[in-house]
Amino acid sequence: MRKLTDAIQNKTATIGIVGLGYVGLPLALAFSEAGFKVLGFDVQQKRADLVNEGSSYITDVGGERLRQAVANNRLAATTEQKRLVEADAVCICVPTPLTKTKDPDLSYVVRESEEICKCLRRGQLVVLESTTYPGTTRHVVLPILESAGLKCGVDFYLAYSPERVDPGNTTHNIRNVPKIVGGIDSESTRLAQLLYSQVAETVVPVSCPEVAEMTKIFENVFRSVNIALVNELAQLCSNMGVSVWEVIAAASTKPFGYMPFYPGLGVGGHCIPLDPYYLASKAREFDFHTRFIELAAEINEQMPYYVVRLILEALNSRGKSLKGAKVLVLGVAYKRDIDDKRESPSLKLIQLLIEKGAKVGYHDPGIQAIEVAGCLLTSVELNKKSLSAADCVVIATDHSCYNMEEVVLHSRLVFDARGPTTGLRGDNIVRLGE
Ligand SMILES: NC(=O)c1ccc[n+]([C@@H]2O[C@H](COP(=O)([O-])OP(=O)(O)OC[C@H]3O[C@@H](n4cnc5c(N)ncnc54)[C@H](O)[C@@H]3O)[C@@H](O)[C@H]2O)c1
Protein backbone atom coordinates (compact mmCIF):
# COMPACT_ATOMS: atom_id res chain seq x y z
CA MET A 1 0.00 0.00 0.00
CA ARG A 2 2.17 2.77 -1.37
CA LYS A 3 0.06 5.74 -0.24
CA LEU A 4 -0.04 4.77 3.44
CA THR A 5 3.61 3.71 3.38
CA ASP A 6 4.61 7.13 2.03
CA ALA A 7 2.33 8.95 4.46
CA ILE A 8 3.90 7.13 7.42
CA GLN A 9 7.43 7.58 6.11
CA ASN A 10 7.05 11.29 5.45
CA LYS A 11 4.93 11.74 8.59
CA THR A 12 1.93 13.19 6.81
CA ALA A 13 -0.29 10.36 8.07
CA THR A 14 -2.88 11.26 10.69
CA ILE A 15 -2.86 8.81 13.59
CA GLY A 16 -6.10 8.12 15.44
CA ILE A 17 -5.76 6.87 19.01
CA VAL A 18 -8.98 5.50 20.47
CA GLY A 19 -9.18 5.46 24.27
CA LEU A 20 -7.07 8.15 25.93
CA GLY A 21 -6.20 6.34 29.15
CA TYR A 22 -3.01 4.96 30.65
CA VAL A 23 -2.12 3.34 27.32
CA GLY A 24 -3.67 5.64 24.73
CA LEU A 25 -2.56 9.06 26.00
CA PRO A 26 1.19 8.24 26.19
CA LEU A 27 0.94 6.63 22.75
CA ALA A 28 -0.82 9.69 21.32
CA LEU A 29 1.90 11.89 22.75
CA ALA A 30 4.65 9.64 21.37
CA PHE A 31 3.24 9.85 17.82
CA SER A 32 2.74 13.59 18.05
CA GLU A 33 6.30 14.07 19.31
CA ALA A 34 7.51 11.92 16.42
CA GLY A 35 6.03 14.54 14.08
CA PHE A 36 2.60 13.11 13.27
CA LYS A 37 -0.75 14.79 13.54
CA VAL A 38 -2.65 12.82 16.17
CA LEU A 39 -6.38 12.78 16.74
CA GLY A 40 -7.37 11.18 20.03
CA PHE A 41 -10.82 9.72 20.65
CA ASP A 42 -12.50 9.13 23.97
CA VAL A 43 -16.09 8.61 25.08
CA GLN A 44 -15.45 10.88 28.08
CA GLN A 45 -15.93 14.51 27.06
CA LYS A 46 -13.95 15.57 30.12
CA ARG A 47 -10.88 13.67 28.93
CA ALA A 48 -11.12 15.13 25.43
CA ASP A 49 -11.45 18.64 26.92
CA LEU A 50 -8.46 18.14 29.21
CA VAL A 51 -6.29 16.97 26.31
CA ASN A 52 -7.36 19.97 24.21
CA GLU A 53 -6.48 22.27 27.13
CA GLY A 54 -3.09 20.57 27.38
CA SER A 55 -3.84 19.30 30.90
CA SER A 56 -2.57 15.85 31.70
CA TYR A 57 -4.53 13.45 33.90
CA ILE A 58 -2.07 10.55 33.60
CA THR A 59 1.02 10.68 35.82
CA ASP A 60 3.39 9.37 33.15
CA VAL A 61 2.35 12.09 30.71
CA GLY A 62 4.10 15.34 31.60
CA GLY A 63 1.81 18.37 31.42
CA GLU A 64 4.43 20.46 29.62
CA ARG A 65 4.91 17.86 26.88
CA LEU A 66 1.16 17.61 26.39
CA ARG A 67 0.79 21.41 26.23
CA GLN A 68 3.55 21.59 23.63
CA ALA A 69 1.95 18.89 21.47
CA VAL A 70 -1.44 20.66 21.57
CA ALA A 71 0.11 24.10 20.99
CA ASN A 72 2.00 22.76 17.94
CA ASN A 73 -1.29 21.45 16.50
CA ARG A 74 0.09 17.94 16.64
CA LEU A 75 -2.48 16.63 19.10
CA ALA A 76 -6.21 17.15 19.51
CA ALA A 77 -8.95 15.06 21.06
CA THR A 78 -12.60 14.50 20.31
CA THR A 79 -15.60 12.40 21.26
CA GLU A 80 -16.93 12.47 17.70
CA GLN A 81 -16.32 8.99 16.37
CA LYS A 82 -17.27 9.99 12.82
CA ARG A 83 -13.93 11.80 12.69
CA LEU A 84 -12.26 8.38 12.60
CA VAL A 85 -12.43 8.78 8.85
CA GLU A 86 -9.68 11.42 9.14
CA ALA A 87 -7.20 8.90 10.50
CA ASP A 88 -4.88 6.95 8.20
CA ALA A 89 -3.97 4.59 11.04
CA VAL A 90 -6.16 3.85 14.06
CA CYS A 91 -4.82 2.33 17.29
CA ILE A 92 -7.51 0.91 19.60
CA CYS A 93 -6.61 1.30 23.29
CA VAL A 94 -10.00 0.77 24.95
CA PRO A 95 -10.49 -1.18 28.20
CA THR A 96 -10.79 -4.97 28.26
CA PRO A 97 -12.23 -5.63 31.73
CA LEU A 98 -13.80 -8.77 33.18
CA THR A 99 -17.45 -9.39 33.88
CA LYS A 100 -18.59 -10.03 37.47
CA THR A 101 -18.06 -13.74 36.82
CA LYS A 102 -14.49 -13.02 35.66
CA ASP A 103 -15.15 -13.71 32.01
CA PRO A 104 -13.73 -11.49 29.24
CA ASP A 105 -15.81 -8.38 28.58
CA LEU A 106 -15.05 -7.44 24.99
CA SER A 107 -17.94 -4.98 24.74
CA TYR A 108 -15.60 -1.96 24.43
CA VAL A 109 -13.60 -3.61 21.64
CA VAL A 110 -16.78 -4.66 19.83
CA ARG A 111 -18.36 -1.25 20.15
CA GLU A 112 -15.26 0.51 18.90
CA SER A 113 -14.83 -1.92 15.99
CA GLU A 114 -18.42 -1.08 14.99
CA GLU A 115 -17.63 2.65 15.14
CA ILE A 116 -14.51 2.18 13.02
CA CYS A 117 -16.47 0.04 10.56
CA LYS A 118 -18.90 2.94 9.97
CA CYS A 119 -15.98 5.15 8.86
CA LEU A 120 -13.64 2.55 7.40
CA ARG A 121 -12.11 3.64 4.11
CA ARG A 122 -9.65 2.18 1.64
CA GLY A 123 -6.01 2.30 2.72
CA GLN A 124 -6.64 2.57 6.48
CA LEU A 125 -4.60 0.58 8.98
CA VAL A 126 -6.32 -0.53 12.19
CA VAL A 127 -4.31 -1.87 15.12
CA LEU A 128 -5.79 -3.37 18.26
CA GLU A 129 -3.64 -2.66 21.32
CA SER A 130 -6.02 -3.68 24.11
CA THR A 131 -4.95 -6.81 25.93
CA THR A 132 -7.08 -9.79 25.02
CA TYR A 133 -7.14 -13.53 24.35
CA PRO A 134 -5.65 -15.04 21.18
CA GLY A 135 -8.14 -14.91 18.36
CA THR A 136 -9.81 -11.58 19.19
CA THR A 137 -8.33 -9.64 16.27
CA ARG A 138 -9.20 -12.34 13.75
CA HIS A 139 -12.51 -13.61 15.10
CA VAL A 140 -14.01 -10.52 16.78
CA VAL A 141 -12.57 -7.36 15.16
CA LEU A 142 -11.99 -8.59 11.59
CA PRO A 143 -15.58 -9.77 10.87
CA ILE A 144 -16.98 -6.49 12.19
CA LEU A 145 -14.63 -4.41 10.02
CA GLU A 146 -15.24 -6.53 6.94
CA SER A 147 -19.02 -6.36 7.41
CA ALA A 148 -19.01 -3.03 5.53
CA GLY A 149 -17.79 -4.81 2.40
CA LEU A 150 -14.11 -3.88 2.43
CA LYS A 151 -11.54 -6.71 2.47
CA CYS A 152 -8.63 -6.90 4.88
CA GLY A 153 -5.23 -7.10 3.16
CA VAL A 154 -6.68 -5.54 0.01
CA ASP A 155 -8.76 -2.52 1.02
CA PHE A 156 -7.67 -1.99 4.61
CA TYR A 157 -5.16 -3.51 7.02
CA LEU A 158 -5.50 -5.01 10.48
CA ALA A 159 -2.94 -6.01 13.09
CA TYR A 160 -2.54 -6.61 16.79
CA SER A 161 0.19 -4.94 18.79
CA PRO A 162 0.15 -5.29 22.57
CA GLU A 163 0.96 -2.33 24.74
CA ARG A 164 3.72 -3.11 27.21
CA VAL A 165 3.87 0.16 29.18
CA ASP A 166 4.72 -0.10 32.84
CA PRO A 167 3.10 2.88 34.58
CA GLY A 168 5.49 4.69 36.88
CA ASN A 169 8.56 3.13 35.24
CA THR A 170 10.95 5.95 34.41
CA THR A 171 13.49 3.72 32.64
CA HIS A 172 11.32 1.82 30.21
CA ASN A 173 8.98 3.67 27.88
CA ILE A 174 7.31 3.43 24.47
CA ARG A 175 10.58 4.27 22.72
CA ASN A 176 12.88 1.70 24.29
CA VAL A 177 10.54 -1.24 24.92
CA PRO A 178 10.40 -3.48 21.82
CA LYS A 179 6.95 -3.46 20.20
CA ILE A 180 5.44 -6.73 18.99
CA VAL A 181 3.25 -6.63 15.85
CA GLY A 182 1.26 -9.40 14.19
CA GLY A 183 -0.97 -8.67 11.21
CA ILE A 184 -3.82 -10.62 9.68
CA ASP A 185 -1.73 -10.76 6.48
CA SER A 186 1.84 -9.87 5.56
CA GLU A 187 0.95 -6.39 4.29
CA SER A 188 -0.85 -5.58 7.55
CA THR A 189 2.21 -6.74 9.52
CA ARG A 190 4.53 -4.67 7.34
CA LEU A 191 2.45 -1.52 7.71
CA ALA A 192 2.05 -1.96 11.46
CA GLN A 193 5.79 -2.52 11.76
CA LEU A 194 6.47 0.65 9.78
CA LEU A 195 4.00 2.63 11.88
CA TYR A 196 5.41 1.61 15.25
CA SER A 197 9.02 1.97 14.13
CA GLN A 198 8.27 5.73 14.11
CA VAL A 199 7.94 5.69 17.92
CA ALA A 200 9.74 2.52 19.07
CA GLU A 201 13.43 1.73 18.56
CA THR A 202 12.71 -1.96 18.00
CA VAL A 203 9.65 -3.51 16.41
CA VAL A 204 9.35 -7.28 16.45
CA PRO A 205 7.09 -8.72 13.76
CA VAL A 206 5.47 -12.09 14.49
CA SER A 207 3.67 -14.43 12.13
CA CYS A 208 0.06 -13.62 13.10
CA PRO A 209 -2.08 -11.65 15.59
CA GLU A 210 -2.61 -14.76 17.73
CA VAL A 211 1.13 -14.95 18.55
CA ALA A 212 1.15 -11.26 19.47
CA GLU A 213 -2.00 -11.65 21.61
CA MET A 214 -0.65 -14.72 23.38
CA THR A 215 2.75 -13.05 23.95
CA LYS A 216 1.17 -10.22 25.93
CA ILE A 217 -0.92 -12.53 28.09
CA PHE A 218 2.01 -14.89 28.62
CA GLU A 219 4.12 -11.98 29.93
CA ASN A 220 1.42 -11.10 32.45
CA VAL A 221 0.77 -14.72 33.44
CA PHE A 222 4.53 -15.04 34.04
CA ARG A 223 4.38 -12.16 36.51
CA SER A 224 1.21 -13.39 38.17
CA VAL A 225 2.61 -16.90 38.68
CA ASN A 226 5.95 -15.68 40.02
CA ILE A 227 4.29 -13.21 42.39
CA ALA A 228 2.08 -16.06 43.64
CA LEU A 229 5.13 -18.27 44.10
CA VAL A 230 6.88 -15.69 46.24
CA ASN A 231 3.66 -14.98 48.16
CA GLU A 232 3.42 -18.66 49.00
CA LEU A 233 7.09 -18.77 49.96
CA ALA A 234 6.54 -15.75 52.22
CA GLN A 235 3.89 -17.68 54.14
CA LEU A 236 6.17 -20.71 54.54
CA CYS A 237 9.10 -18.51 55.58
CA SER A 238 6.90 -16.93 58.22
CA ASN A 239 6.00 -20.38 59.63
CA MET A 240 9.67 -21.40 59.60
CA GLY A 241 10.99 -18.16 61.09
CA VAL A 242 13.13 -17.44 58.03
CA SER A 243 13.10 -13.95 56.46
CA VAL A 244 11.79 -14.14 52.89
CA TRP A 245 13.33 -10.71 52.24
CA GLU A 246 16.80 -11.96 53.14
CA VAL A 247 16.23 -15.08 51.02
CA ILE A 248 15.23 -12.96 47.99
CA ALA A 249 18.21 -10.64 48.45
CA ALA A 250 20.56 -13.64 48.65
CA ALA A 251 18.96 -15.42 45.67
CA SER A 252 19.26 -12.20 43.66
CA THR A 253 23.04 -12.46 43.79
CA LYS A 254 22.81 -15.37 41.31
CA PRO A 255 23.79 -13.86 37.95
CA PHE A 256 21.69 -16.21 35.82
CA GLY A 257 18.50 -18.28 35.97
CA TYR A 258 16.77 -16.20 38.63
CA MET A 259 14.88 -12.94 38.73
CA PRO A 260 13.45 -11.44 41.90
CA PHE A 261 9.74 -11.04 42.61
CA TYR A 262 8.52 -9.66 45.91
CA PRO A 263 5.66 -10.66 48.19
CA GLY A 264 2.86 -8.29 49.09
CA LEU A 265 -0.89 -7.98 49.26
CA GLY A 266 -1.37 -9.56 45.84
CA VAL A 267 -1.60 -8.07 42.37
CA GLY A 268 -3.40 -4.99 41.06
CA GLY A 269 -3.88 -2.71 38.09
CA HIS A 270 -5.66 -3.23 34.81
CA CYS A 271 -3.37 -6.04 33.64
CA ILE A 272 -2.04 -8.75 35.94
CA PRO A 273 -5.24 -9.48 37.91
CA LEU A 274 -7.34 -9.51 34.72
CA ASP A 275 -5.40 -10.70 31.69
CA PRO A 276 -4.71 -14.27 32.88
CA TYR A 277 -8.49 -14.78 33.15
CA TYR A 278 -8.82 -13.87 29.47
CA LEU A 279 -6.62 -16.83 28.63
CA ALA A 280 -8.10 -19.16 31.26
CA SER A 281 -11.58 -18.48 29.93
CA LYS A 282 -10.62 -18.98 26.28
CA ALA A 283 -8.66 -22.13 27.15
CA ARG A 284 -11.86 -23.84 28.35
CA GLU A 285 -13.19 -23.65 24.79
CA PHE A 286 -10.27 -25.92 23.89
CA ASP A 287 -11.01 -28.39 26.76
CA PHE A 288 -7.97 -27.05 28.56
CA HIS A 289 -7.63 -25.91 32.17
CA THR A 290 -4.85 -23.44 32.83
CA ARG A 291 -3.98 -24.70 36.30
CA PHE A 292 -1.02 -22.37 36.89
CA ILE A 293 -3.22 -19.35 36.15
CA GLU A 294 -5.99 -20.48 38.50
CA LEU A 295 -3.57 -21.42 41.28
CA ALA A 296 -1.67 -18.14 41.01
CA ALA A 297 -4.91 -16.15 41.12
CA GLU A 298 -6.08 -18.15 44.14
CA ILE A 299 -2.86 -17.51 46.09
CA ASN A 300 -2.65 -13.82 45.14
CA GLU A 301 -6.31 -13.15 45.88
CA GLN A 302 -5.98 -14.76 49.32
CA MET A 303 -3.13 -12.46 50.37
CA PRO A 304 -5.30 -9.63 51.79
CA TYR A 305 -7.19 -12.22 53.91
CA TYR A 306 -3.88 -13.66 55.13
CA VAL A 307 -2.52 -10.19 55.96
CA VAL A 308 -5.68 -9.30 57.90
CA ARG A 309 -5.16 -12.46 59.99
CA LEU A 310 -1.56 -11.41 60.69
CA ILE A 311 -2.64 -7.89 61.67
CA LEU A 312 -5.31 -9.36 63.95
CA GLU A 313 -2.70 -11.62 65.62
CA ALA A 314 -0.19 -8.77 65.97
CA LEU A 315 -2.83 -6.61 67.67
CA ASN A 316 -3.95 -9.54 69.84
CA SER A 317 -0.46 -10.15 71.09
CA ARG A 318 -0.47 -6.53 72.26
CA GLY A 319 -3.77 -7.01 74.07
CA LYS A 320 -5.83 -5.21 71.47
CA SER A 321 -8.66 -6.55 69.35
CA LEU A 322 -9.02 -5.69 65.68
CA LYS A 323 -12.64 -4.70 66.29
CA GLY A 324 -12.49 -1.05 67.27
CA ALA A 325 -8.76 -0.73 66.54
CA LYS A 326 -7.54 2.32 64.61
CA VAL A 327 -5.71 1.12 61.54
CA LEU A 328 -3.87 3.51 59.22
CA VAL A 329 -3.12 2.04 55.79
CA LEU A 330 -0.23 3.60 53.88
CA GLY A 331 -0.66 3.38 50.11
CA VAL A 332 -3.78 2.37 48.19
CA ALA A 333 -2.27 2.51 44.69
CA TYR A 334 -1.60 -1.01 43.45
CA LYS A 335 2.13 -0.33 43.28
CA ARG A 336 4.66 2.25 44.34
CA ASP A 337 4.75 5.77 42.96
CA ILE A 338 1.67 5.59 40.75
CA ASP A 339 -1.84 6.94 41.32
CA ASP A 340 -3.77 3.97 39.89
CA LYS A 341 -6.03 2.20 42.39
CA ARG A 342 -7.75 -0.13 39.92
CA GLU A 343 -7.96 -3.67 41.31
CA SER A 344 -5.61 -2.61 44.08
CA PRO A 345 -5.35 -5.26 46.79
CA SER A 346 -5.03 -2.41 49.32
CA LEU A 347 -8.73 -1.70 48.71
CA LYS A 348 -9.56 -5.32 49.49
CA LEU A 349 -7.47 -5.12 52.67
CA ILE A 350 -9.29 -1.95 53.75
CA GLN A 351 -12.66 -3.57 53.01
CA LEU A 352 -11.80 -6.64 55.11
CA LEU A 353 -10.51 -4.49 57.98
CA ILE A 354 -13.71 -2.41 57.95
CA GLU A 355 -15.83 -5.57 57.89
CA LYS A 356 -13.96 -6.81 60.97
CA GLY A 357 -14.87 -3.61 62.82
CA ALA A 358 -11.57 -1.73 62.54
CA LYS A 359 -11.63 2.07 62.20
CA VAL A 360 -9.64 2.49 59.03
CA GLY A 361 -7.94 5.57 57.70
CA TYR A 362 -5.49 5.74 54.82
CA HIS A 363 -2.84 7.90 53.25
CA ASP A 364 -1.81 7.96 49.62
CA PRO A 365 -0.01 10.89 48.01
CA GLY A 366 -1.78 10.41 44.67
CA ILE A 367 -5.26 9.21 45.66
CA GLN A 368 -7.40 11.73 47.48
CA ALA A 369 -10.54 9.66 48.12
CA ILE A 370 -11.76 6.07 47.91
CA GLU A 371 -15.05 4.33 48.43
CA VAL A 372 -14.82 0.98 50.15
CA ALA A 373 -17.52 -1.17 51.76
CA GLY A 374 -19.98 1.72 51.44
CA CYS A 375 -17.63 4.13 53.24
CA LEU A 376 -16.14 7.21 51.63
CA LEU A 377 -12.63 7.73 52.95
CA THR A 378 -10.29 10.61 52.21
CA SER A 379 -6.54 10.48 52.47
CA VAL A 380 -5.41 11.69 55.91
CA GLU A 381 -2.35 13.81 56.52
CA LEU A 382 0.69 11.75 57.28
CA ASN A 383 2.50 13.11 60.29
CA LYS A 384 3.62 12.22 63.81
CA LYS A 385 0.08 12.74 65.13
CA SER A 386 -1.70 10.50 62.63
CA LEU A 387 0.96 7.79 62.96
CA SER A 388 0.94 7.73 66.75
CA ALA A 389 -2.87 7.84 66.90
CA ALA A 390 -3.14 4.50 65.07
CA ASP A 391 -3.10 1.16 66.88
CA CYS A 392 -1.54 -0.29 63.76
CA VAL A 393 0.04 1.31 60.69
CA VAL A 394 0.00 -0.99 57.67
CA ILE A 395 2.50 -0.41 54.87
CA ALA A 396 0.43 -1.65 51.94
CA THR A 397 2.24 0.19 49.11
CA ASP A 398 5.82 1.34 49.55
CA HIS A 399 5.65 4.75 47.87
CA SER A 400 9.11 6.30 47.76
CA CYS A 401 7.87 9.42 49.58
CA TYR A 402 7.41 7.45 52.79
CA ASN A 403 10.19 7.92 55.32
CA MET A 404 10.24 4.50 56.91
CA GLU A 405 12.42 5.56 59.87
CA GLU A 406 9.81 8.19 60.76
CA VAL A 407 6.96 5.71 60.29
CA VAL A 408 8.60 3.17 62.59
CA LEU A 409 9.65 5.85 65.11
CA HIS A 410 6.17 7.30 65.61
CA SER A 411 3.94 4.24 65.22
CA ARG A 412 2.87 1.93 68.01
CA LEU A 413 2.74 -1.06 65.70
CA VAL A 414 3.83 -1.29 62.05
CA PHE A 415 2.69 -4.11 59.83
CA ASP A 416 4.97 -4.11 56.80
CA ALA A 417 3.37 -5.95 53.89
CA ARG A 418 5.94 -4.82 51.28
CA GLY A 419 9.33 -5.02 52.95
CA PRO A 420 10.59 -1.41 52.96
CA THR A 421 11.36 -1.60 56.69
CA THR A 422 13.77 -4.49 56.09
CA GLY A 423 16.99 -3.46 57.75
CA LEU A 424 15.23 -1.34 60.37
CA ARG A 425 14.96 -2.62 63.90
CA GLY A 426 12.13 -2.17 66.34
CA ASP A 427 9.90 -4.30 68.57
CA ASN A 428 6.96 -2.55 66.94
CA ILE A 429 7.63 -3.95 63.44
CA VAL A 430 5.86 -7.07 62.14
CA ARG A 431 6.79 -8.00 58.58
CA LEU A 432 5.10 -10.24 56.06
CA GLY A 433 7.27 -13.26 55.35
CA GLU A 434 9.26 -13.31 58.56
N1 LIG B 1 -2.70 0.34 32.21
C1 LIG B 1 -1.70 -0.42 31.85
O1 LIG B 1 -0.67 -0.44 32.49
C2 LIG B 1 -1.78 -1.31 30.61
C3 LIG B 1 -0.61 -1.86 30.11
C4 LIG B 1 -0.66 -2.64 28.96
C5 LIG B 1 -1.90 -2.91 28.37
N2 LIG B 1 -3.04 -2.38 28.88
C6 LIG B 1 -4.28 -2.66 28.19
O2 LIG B 1 -4.62 -1.53 27.39
C7 LIG B 1 -6.04 -1.36 27.35
C8 LIG B 1 -6.42 0.02 27.86
O3 LIG B 1 -6.03 0.10 29.22
P1 LIG B 1 -5.88 1.49 29.98
O4 LIG B 1 -5.20 1.19 31.26
O5 LIG B 1 -5.31 2.52 29.10
O6 LIG B 1 -7.43 1.83 30.23
P2 LIG B 1 -8.03 3.24 30.73
O7 LIG B 1 -9.29 2.90 31.42
O8 LIG B 1 -6.98 4.02 31.44
O9 LIG B 1 -8.32 4.00 29.37
C9 LIG B 1 -9.27 3.58 28.46
C10 LIG B 1 -9.94 4.81 27.87
O10 LIG B 1 -10.80 4.37 26.82
C11 LIG B 1 -11.95 5.18 26.84
N3 LIG B 1 -12.97 4.48 26.08
C12 LIG B 1 -13.75 3.45 26.44
N4 LIG B 1 -14.53 3.06 25.41
C13 LIG B 1 -14.21 3.87 24.38
C14 LIG B 1 -14.69 3.98 23.05
N5 LIG B 1 -15.60 3.17 22.56
N6 LIG B 1 -14.16 4.94 22.27
C15 LIG B 1 -13.23 5.79 22.74
N7 LIG B 1 -12.73 5.73 24.00
C16 LIG B 1 -13.23 4.77 24.80
C17 LIG B 1 -12.22 5.38 28.31
O11 LIG B 1 -13.07 6.49 28.53
C18 LIG B 1 -10.79 5.58 28.84
O12 LIG B 1 -10.44 6.94 28.82
C19 LIG B 1 -6.62 -2.50 28.15
O13 LIG B 1 -6.88 -3.57 27.29
C20 LIG B 1 -5.48 -2.87 29.08
O14 LIG B 1 -5.56 -4.21 29.51
C21 LIG B 1 -3.00 -1.56 29.99
The ligand as an ORCA input file, in Angstrom:
! r2SCAN-3c Opt
* xyz 0 1
  N      -2.704      0.341     32.213
  C      -1.697     -0.421     31.848
  O      -0.672     -0.442     32.486
  C      -1.782     -1.305     30.609
  C      -0.607     -1.861     30.109
  C      -0.656     -2.638     28.964
  C      -1.896     -2.907     28.369
  N      -3.037     -2.381     28.881
  C      -4.283     -2.657     28.187
  O      -4.623     -1.530     27.393
  C      -6.035     -1.356     27.345
  C      -6.416      0.021     27.860
  O      -6.034      0.105     29.218
  P      -5.883      1.487     29.979
  O      -5.205      1.186     31.259
  O      -5.307      2.521     29.099
  O      -7.431      1.825     30.235
  P      -8.025      3.242     30.725
  O      -9.293      2.902     31.415
  O      -6.977      4.024     31.439
  O      -8.325      4.003     29.370
  C      -9.274      3.585     28.464
  C      -9.938      4.811     27.867
  O     -10.801      4.368     26.823
  C     -11.949      5.177     26.839
  N     -12.972      4.478     26.081
  C     -13.748      3.449     26.439
  N     -14.527      3.064     25.408
  C     -14.214      3.874     24.377
  C     -14.688      3.980     23.047
  N     -15.603      3.167     22.556
  N     -14.160      4.943     22.270
  C     -13.226      5.792     22.745
  N     -12.735      5.731     23.995
  C     -13.227      4.775     24.799
  C     -12.224      5.383     28.311
  O     -13.068      6.487     28.531
  C     -10.795      5.584     28.845
  O     -10.436      6.942     28.823
  C      -6.621     -2.502     28.149
  O      -6.880     -3.571     27.293
  C      -5.478     -2.871     29.081
  O      -5.555     -4.210     29.508
  C      -3.004     -1.564     29.991
*
